[in-house]
């Protein structure tokens, strides 16, 4: 690997950029998932409140 990178320094740059992009994509997916989980939790709370409000 070191020999290949020493022969082609642009490859190290491409690998670094690819790693950065994958890290950013992972972070975006994690944030998106957390938003969905929070929304589902709020929906469940609202449903429970409605059930309690209409229970006699």
C-alpha positions in Angstrom: 0.0 0.0 0.0 2.8 2.4 0.9 4.6 1.7 -2.4 1.4 2.3 -4.4 0.8 5.6 -2.6 4.4 6.7 -2.9 4.1 6.1 -6.7 0.8 7.9 -7.0 0.4 10.7 -4.3 -3.0 11.7 -5.8 -4.3 8.4 -4.7 -3.7 9.3 -1.0 -5.7 12.5 -1.6 -8.6 10.5 -3.3 -8.6 8.0 -0.4 -8.7 10.8 2.2 -11.6 12.6 0.4 -13.5 9.3 0.1 -13.1 8.6 3.8 -14.3 12.1 4.6 -17.3 11.8 2.4 -18.2 8.4 3.9 -17.9 9.9 7.4 -20.2 12.8 6.5 -22.7 10.5 5.0 -22.7 8.3 8.1 -23.3 11.4 10.3 -26.1 12.6 8.1 -27.8 9.2 8.2 -27.4 9.0 12.0 -29.0 12.5 12.4 -31.8 11.6 10.1 -32.5 8.4 12.0 -32.5 10.3 15.3 -35.0 12.8 13.9 -37.3 9.9 12.8 -37.1 8.3 16.3 -37.9 11.5 18.0 -40.9 12.1 15.7 -42.2 8.6 16.4 -41.8 9.1 20.1 -43.8 12.3 19.9 -46.5 10.6 17.8 -46.7 7.8 20.4 -47.0 10.4 23.2 -49.7 12.3 21.3 -51.6 9.1 20.7 -51.4 8.2 24.4 -52.7 11.7 25.3 -55.6 11.3 22.9 -56.5 7.9 24.4 -56.5 9.3 27.9 -58.5 12.3 26.9 -61.2 10.3 25.3 -61.3 7.6 28.0 -64.2 8.0 30.4 
